[in-house]
Amino acid sequence: MSSLITILEDTLSANLLRLEDGNKLSITVSIGASHYPEDGANADELYKRAD
């Protein structure tokens, strides 16, 4: 299992994943935060504000 984690970490840190069919997939991560109820009254509003 640790080797799989290492492979995933290396692949994601390179920010480019090569698929078996030759296509390339770029991966990015975004983290946000919002506070209920100041930033929104429901899940959709909170999600939009956190992004």
C-alpha positions in Angstrom: 0.0 0.0 0.0 2.8 2.4 0.8 4.2 2.0 -2.7 0.8 3.0 -4.2 0.8 6.1 -2.0 4.3 7.0 -3.1 3.3 6.6 -6.8 0.3 8.8 -6.3 2.2 11.4 -4.5 4.9 11.5 -7.2 2.3 11.6 -10.0 0.2 14.3 -8.4 3.2 16.4 -7.5 4.2 16.4 -11.2 0.8 17.9 -11.9 0.5 15.8 -15.1 -0.9 12.3 -15.4 -0.3 10.3 -18.5 -3.2 8.0 -19.3 -2.9 4.5 -21.0 -4.3 5.9 -24.3 -1.6 8.6 -24.5 -3.8 11.5 -23.3 -2.6 13.7 -20.6 -4.6 14.8 -17.5 -3.6 17.8 -15.5 -4.6 17.8 -11.8 -4.9 20.8 -9.5 -6.2 21.2 -5.9 -8.0 24.0 -4.4 -9.0 24.4 -0.7 -11.4 27.0 0.7 -13.3 27.7 3.8 -16.5 29.4 4.7 -18.5 30.0 7.9 -22.1 29.4 8.5 -24.2 31.5 8.6 -22.0 34.5 7.9 -21.0 33.3 4.4 -24.2 31.5 3.4 -27.5 30.0 4.6 -27.2 26.7 2.7 -24.6 24.3 1.4 -24.6 25.7 -2.1 -23.9 29.3 -0.9 -21.2 28.0 1.5 -19.5 26.0 -1.2 -19.5 29.0 -3.6 -18.0 31.3 -0.9 -15.4 28.8 0.0 -14.2 28.4 -3.5 
